[in-house]
């Protein structure tokens, strides 16, 4: 065990590390400036348990019913060696499959007790061997391959629902979701979440192929999203272009500090062990810089604690306010600048002028209201 691995193990306490997935990476890269989340996620801390321990339990997540429904729908569309799934994907891509597809259940290794290194090696070999050559090979479907991606200096294992190879001469990531497409429309927020998660898989697969000497662009940026149609379980496939999400993901991953650099700024003895005293845990968390924004409430299990901590801070009002009021940390300070009670520091001049203009507009609006 390296010194970094030992430090991360000490941070999470005597519990196994939680495995990352595309959801956690999507949420982490959505707020790359948050050192607190980067440290906790790199250490594999059980954040839901930690949040409950300090008295700020998370208020989001999938219900057992939703998880069960999703698993049942995925099993349905993958039945018979993925025959129906192949038809859906090929139809959406506008191609005719050149013969029946080969099917490889790469998730079976996990069920057989194989560890991530063995699963990852088998997935890598199978996916590389399926690289399109233009020789009219039959399509290949890979169920739950295990991919890898470096996040904050740590290797993270990822498991997409399915990768289809040799369709339209490329690889396509296929995501099976249980939210419905009603009258041709799905919930935009759920589609957006599926897009960024799928972009994580596309990036990981591109890096795998590039490392093996193949063109990473063999992996299409068009992800195939399979969902139930209307209120039935009849599957329907849609194409989601994740080029924008890939750019954001790559840029934000590049911006994230390496975990060694982050740990250098974490106080000695810092712990997030959920079995520790709640008061000690709260003090420990407060010693590591957070970057709270209202969007965190839908993506991070510690968001309610961070919101409580950030009360009366301008950052708690959202990123647009934080960016507009750069250098003005508290609401009280902003109100004093707006009222002209405090001239502010030289670097706050622009924010102060904006606040005073807003105060005048508010006063004018109130003066114009009928009595």
C-alpha positions as CSV (number, residue, x, y, z in Angstrom):
1,X,0.0,0.0,0.0
2,X,1.4,3.4,-1.0
3,X,1.5,6.3,1.4
4,X,-1.4,8.0,-0.5
5,X,-3.5,4.8,-0.3
6,X,-2.7,4.5,3.4
7,X,-3.7,8.1,4.0
8,X,-7.0,7.7,2.1
9,X,-7.7,4.5,4.1
10,X,-7.2,6.4,7.4
11,X,-9.6,9.1,6.2
12,X,-12.5,6.7,5.6
13,X,-11.8,4.7,8.7
14,X,-12.0,0.9,9.1
15,X,-14.6,0.4,6.3
16,X,-14.1,-0.7,2.7
17,X,-14.0,2.0,0.1
18,X,-17.2,2.7,-1.8
19,X,-16.8,2.1,-5.5
20,X,-17.1,5.0,-7.9
21,X,-19.5,4.9,-10.8
22,X,-20.4,7.2,-13.6
23,X,-23.0,9.0,-11.4
24,X,-20.4,9.9,-8.8
25,X,-17.9,11.0,-11.4
26,X,-20.5,13.1,-13.2
27,X,-21.4,14.8,-9.9
28,X,-17.8,15.2,-8.8
29,X,-16.7,16.8,-12.1
30,X,-19.8,19.1,-11.9
31,X,-18.1,20.9,-9.1
32,X,-14.3,20.5,-9.6
33,X,-13.4,23.3,-7.2
34,X,-14.8,21.5,-4.2
35,X,-11.8,20.1,-2.3
36,X,-14.0,18.5,0.3
37,X,-15.9,16.3,-2.2
38,X,-12.7,15.4,-4.1
39,X,-11.0,14.2,-1.0
40,X,-14.0,12.2,0.3
41,X,-14.7,10.6,-3.1
42,X,-11.0,9.8,-3.6
43,X,-10.9,8.1,-0.2
44,X,-14.1,6.1,-1.0
45,X,-16.0,7.5,2.0
46,X,-19.6,6.4,2.5
47,X,-21.0,9.9,2.2
48,X,-24.7,8.9,2.8
49,X,-23.7,7.3,6.1
50,X,-21.4,10.2,7.0
51,X,-24.2,12.8,6.2
52,X,-26.6,10.9,8.5
53,X,-24.0,10.6,11.2
54,X,-23.5,14.4,11.4
55,X,-27.2,15.1,11.4
56,X,-27.7,16.2,7.8
57,X,-29.0,13.1,5.9
58,X,-29.1,13.1,2.2
59,X,-32.6,13.6,0.7
60,X,-32.2,12.1,-2.8
61,X,-31.5,8.8,-4.3
62,X,-33.3,6.0,-6.1
63,X,-35.9,4.0,-4.3
64,X,-35.7,0.2,-4.1
65,X,-38.8,0.1,-6.3
66,X,-37.1,2.2,-9.0
67,X,-33.9,0.1,-8.8
68,X,-35.9,-3.1,-9.1
69,X,-37.9,-1.7,-12.0
70,X,-34.7,-0.6,-13.8
71,X,-33.1,-4.0,-13.3
72,X,-36.2,-5.8,-14.6
73,X,-36.4,-3.6,-17.7
74,X,-32.7,-4.1,-18.4
75,X,-33.1,-7.8,-18.2
76,X,-36.0,-7.7,-20.6
77,X,-34.2,-5.8,-23.3
78,X,-31.1,-8.0,-23.0
79,X,-33.0,-11.3,-23.2
80,X,-32.1,-13.9,-25.9
81,X,-28.6,-12.7,-26.2
82,X,-29.5,-9.1,-26.9
83,X,-31.5,-9.9,-30.0
84,X,-34.1,-7.2,-29.4
85,X,-31.4,-4.7,-28.2
86,X,-29.4,-5.3,-31.4
87,X,-32.5,-4.6,-33.5
88,X,-33.3,-1.4,-31.6
89,X,-29.7,-0.1,-31.8
90,X,-29.2,-1.0,-35.4
91,X,-32.6,0.5,-36.4
92,X,-31.8,3.8,-34.6
93,X,-28.3,3.9,-36.3
94,X,-29.9,3.3,-39.6
95,X,-27.9,0.2,-40.4
96,X,-28.6,-3.5,-41.1
97,X,-26.6,-5.8,-38.8
98,X,-24.3,-8.0,-40.8
99,X,-25.4,-11.3,-39.3
100,X,-26.4,-12.1,-35.8
101,X,-24.4,-10.4,-33.1
102,X,-21.9,-12.2,-30.8
103,X,-22.8,-11.7,-27.1
104,X,-20.3,-11.5,-24.2
105,X,-21.5,-11.2,-20.7
106,X,-18.5,-9.5,-19.1
107,X,-20.4,-8.9,-15.9
108,X,-20.4,-12.7,-15.3
109,X,-16.8,-12.4,-14.0
110,X,-18.0,-10.2,-11.1
111,X,-20.8,-12.7,-10.2
112,X,-18.1,-15.4,-10.2
113,X,-16.0,-13.5,-7.7
114,X,-13.3,-12.1,-10.1
115,X,-11.7,-8.9,-8.9
116,X,-11.6,-5.6,-10.8
117,X,-8.1,-6.2,-12.3
118,X,-9.1,-9.5,-13.8
119,X,-12.5,-8.2,-15.1
120,X,-10.8,-5.1,-16.5
121,X,-8.2,-7.1,-18.3
122,X,-10.8,-9.4,-19.9
123,X,-13.0,-6.5,-20.9
124,X,-10.0,-4.7,-22.4
125,X,-9.0,-7.8,-24.5
126,X,-12.5,-8.4,-25.7
127,X,-13.2,-4.8,-26.7
128,X,-9.9,-4.3,-28.5
129,X,-10.4,-7.6,-30.4
130,X,-13.8,-6.2,-31.6
131,X,-12.3,-3.1,-33.3
132,X,-14.0,-2.6,-36.6
133,X,-11.8,-3.4,-39.7
134,X,-14.3,-2.8,-42.4
135,X,-14.2,-6.5,-43.4
136,X,-17.9,-7.1,-42.8
137,X,-17.6,-8.7,-39.3
138,X,-20.8,-9.4,-37.4
139,X,-21.7,-6.9,-34.7
140,X,-20.5,-7.7,-31.1
141,X,-22.4,-6.8,-27.9
142,X,-20.6,-6.6,-24.6
143,X,-22.8,-6.7,-21.5
144,X,-21.4,-4.8,-18.5
145,X,-17.7,-4.5,-19.6
146,X,-15.4,-3.0,-16.9
147,X,-13.7,0.2,-18.0
148,X,-11.2,2.4,-16.2
149,X,-10.7,6.2,-15.9
150,X,-8.2,8.3,-13.9
151,X,-10.0,10.7,-11.5
152,X,-8.0,13.0,-9.2
153,X,-5.0,10.7,-9.4
154,X,-7.0,7.5,-8.7
155,X,-8.0,4.7,-11.0
156,X,-11.8,4.3,-11.1
157,X,-13.6,1.3,-12.5
158,X,-16.7,1.9,-14.5
159,X,-19.4,-0.4,-15.8
160,X,-21.7,0.7,-18.7
161,X,-24.8,-1.2,-19.4
162,X,-23.6,-2.3,-22.8
163,X,-21.1,-1.5,-25.6
164,X,-22.1,-2.4,-29.1
165,X,-19.2,-2.8,-31.6
166,X,-19.1,-3.0,-35.4
167,X,-22.3,-1.2,-36.0
168,X,-22.0,1.6,-38.6
169,X,-18.2,0.9,-38.3
170,X,-17.9,2.1,-34.7
171,X,-18.4,1.4,-31.1
172,X,-21.5,2.7,-29.4
173,X,-22.2,3.0,-25.7
174,X,-25.7,1.8,-24.9
175,X,-27.5,2.9,-21.7
176,X,-30.7,1.3,-20.5
177,X,-32.8,3.6,-18.3
178,X,-36.2,2.9,-16.7
179,X,-37.6,6.4,-17.1
180,X,-40.3,6.6,-19.7
181,X,-40.4,8.4,-23.1
182,X,-44.0,9.7,-23.3
183,X,-45.3,11.0,-26.6
184,X,-41.7,11.1,-27.8
185,X,-40.4,13.2,-24.9
186,X,-38.5,12.3,-21.8
187,X,-37.8,14.2,-18.6
188,X,-35.0,16.7,-19.7
189,X,-33.3,16.5,-16.4
190,X,-33.1,12.7,-16.5
191,X,-31.9,12.8,-20.1
192,X,-29.2,15.3,-19.1
193,X,-28.0,13.1,-16.3
194,X,-27.9,10.1,-18.5
195,X,-25.9,12.1,-21.1
196,X,-23.1,13.1,-18.7
197,X,-23.0,9.6,-17.2
198,X,-22.7,8.1,-20.7
199,X,-20.0,10.7,-21.6
200,X,-18.0,9.2,-18.8
201,X,-18.2,5.8,-20.4
202,X,-17.4,7.2,-23.9
203,X,-14.3,8.9,-22.5
204,X,-13.1,5.8,-20.7
205,X,-13.6,3.6,-23.8
206,X,-11.8,6.1,-26.0
207,X,-8.8,6.1,-23.6
208,X,-8.8,2.3,-23.6
209,X,-8.6,2.1,-27.4
210,X,-6.0,4.9,-27.6
211,X,-3.8,3.1,-25.2
212,X,-4.0,0.0,-27.5
213,X,-3.0,2.0,-30.6
214,X,-6.5,2.4,-32.0
215,X,-8.2,5.6,-33.1
216,X,-10.2,6.8,-30.1
217,X,-12.8,8.3,-32.5
218,X,-13.9,4.8,-33.3
219,X,-16.1,5.3,-30.2
220,X,-19.1,7.3,-31.4
221,X,-20.2,10.4,-29.4
222,X,-23.8,9.4,-30.2
223,X,-24.9,7.3,-27.3
224,X,-27.9,5.0,-27.7
225,X,-30.4,5.5,-24.8
226,X,-33.0,2.7,-24.4
227,X,-36.1,3.5,-22.3
228,X,-39.7,2.3,-22.0
229,X,-42.2,3.8,-24.4
230,X,-45.1,5.7,-22.9
231,X,-46.6,3.7,-19.9
232,X,-45.7,0.2,-21.1
233,X,-42.5,-1.7,-21.0
234,X,-42.0,-1.6,-24.8
235,X,-38.5,-0.4,-25.3
236,X,-37.6,2.5,-27.6
237,X,-34.1,3.7,-28.6
238,X,-33.0,7.3,-29.0
239,X,-29.7,8.8,-30.0
240,X,-28.1,11.3,-27.6
241,X,-25.1,13.4,-28.8
242,X,-22.7,13.8,-25.9
243,X,-20.0,15.9,-27.6
244,X,-20.7,18.9,-25.4
245,X,-20.6,16.7,-22.3
246,X,-17.3,15.1,-23.3
247,X,-15.7,18.6,-23.7
248,X,-16.9,19.6,-20.2
249,X,-15.9,16.3,-18.7
250,X,-12.4,16.3,-20.1
251,X,-11.9,20.0,-19.2
252,X,-13.1,19.5,-15.7
253,X,-11.1,16.3,-15.1
254,X,-8.0,18.1,-16.3
255,X,-8.7,20.9,-13.9
256,X,-9.1,18.7,-10.9
257,X,-6.1,18.7,-8.6
258,X,-4.2,15.5,-8.1
259,X,-5.2,13.8,-4.9
260,X,-1.6,14.1,-3.5
261,X,-1.9,17.9,-3.9
262,X,-5.2,17.9,-2.2
263,X,-4.0,15.7,0.7
264,X,-1.2,18.1,1.3
265,X,-3.7,20.7,2.2
266,X,-5.8,18.4,4.5
267,X,-5.0,18.7,8.2
268,X,-3.1,15.8,9.8
269,X,-5.4,13.5,11.5
270,X,-8.4,14.4,9.4
271,X,-11.0,11.7,9.4
272,X,-14.4,11.0,7.9
273,X,-14.9,7.7,9.6
274,X,-18.7,7.4,10.1
275,X,-18.2,5.7,13.4
276,X,-16.4,8.8,14.9
277,X,-18.1,11.3,17.2
278,X,-20.5,13.5,15.2
279,X,-19.1,16.7,16.7
280,X,-15.6,15.7,15.8
281,X,-16.7,14.8,12.3
282,X,-18.3,18.2,11.7
283,X,-15.2,20.0,12.9
284,X,-13.1,17.8,10.7
285,X,-15.2,18.5,7.6
286,X,-15.1,22.2,8.3
287,X,-11.3,22.1,8.1
288,X,-11.4,21.1,4.4
289,X,-12.6,23.7,1.9
290,X,-15.9,23.2,0.3
291,X,-17.5,25.0,-2.7
292,X,-21.2,24.9,-2.1
293,X,-23.7,25.9,-4.7
294,X,-27.5,25.2,-4.8
295,X,-27.0,22.6,-7.6
296,X,-25.2,20.4,-5.0
297,X,-28.5,19.6,-3.4
298,X,-29.3,17.3,-6.3
299,X,-25.9,15.7,-6.7
300,X,-24.0,15.4,-3.3
301,X,-25.0,13.6,-0.2
302,X,-23.3,16.3,2.0
303,X,-25.0,19.2,0.4
304,X,-27.3,20.0,3.3
305,X,-24.4,20.1,5.7
306,X,-22.5,22.4,3.3
307,X,-25.5,24.6,2.8
308,X,-25.9,25.0,6.6
309,X,-22.2,25.8,6.8
310,X,-22.5,28.4,4.0
311,X,-25.5,30.2,5.4
312,X,-25.2,34.0,5.2
313,X,-22.5,33.5,2.5
314,X,-23.1,34.9,-1.0
315,X,-21.9,31.6,-2.5
316,X,-25.1,29.9,-1.1
317,X,-27.1,32.1,-3.5
318,X,-25.7,30.3,-6.5
319,X,-22.8,30.5,-9.0
320,X,-24.1,33.5,-10.9
321,X,-24.3,35.5,-7.7
322,X,-20.9,34.3,-6.5
323,X,-19.3,35.2,-9.9
324,X,-21.1,38.6,-10.0
325,X,-20.0,39.5,-6.5
326,X,-16.5,38.3,-6.6
327,X,-14.7,39.2,-3.4
328,X,-17.9,39.8,-1.4
329,X,-18.1,36.8,0.8
330,X,-21.1,37.5,3.0
331,X,-24.7,38.7,2.6
332,X,-24.2,41.2,5.3
333,X,-21.2,42.7,3.5
334,X,-23.2,42.8,0.2
335,X,-26.1,44.7,1.9
336,X,-23.7,47.2,3.5
337,X,-22.1,47.8,0.1
338,X,-25.5,48.2,-1.6
339,X,-26.6,50.7,1.0
340,X,-23.4,52.7,0.7
341,X,-22.6,52.1,4.4
342,X,-19.3,50.5,3.5
343,X,-17.1,51.8,0.7
344,X,-15.5,48.3,0.4
345,X,-12.0,47.4,-0.7
346,X,-10.6,48.5,-4.0
347,X,-11.0,45.0,-5.5
348,X,-14.7,45.2,-4.6
349,X,-15.4,48.3,-6.6
350,X,-17.1,46.6,-9.5
351,X,-19.3,44.4,-7.2
352,X,-20.1,47.5,-5.0
353,X,-21.3,49.5,-8.1
354,X,-23.4,46.5,-9.2
355,X,-25.0,46.2,-5.8
356,X,-25.7,49.9,-5.5
357,X,-27.3,49.9,-8.9
358,X,-29.5,47.0,-7.9
359,X,-30.5,48.8,-4.7
360,X,-31.6,51.9,-6.7
361,X,-33.6,49.7,-9.1
362,X,-35.3,48.0,-6.1
363,X,-36.1,51.4,-4.5
364,X,-37.5,52.8,-7.7
365,X,-39.7,49.7,-8.2
366,X,-41.0,49.9,-4.6
367,X,-41.7,53.6,-5.0
368,X,-43.8,53.0,-8.1
369,X,-46.0,50.5,-6.4
370,X,-49.6,51.6,-5.6
371,X,-50.2,52.2,-1.9
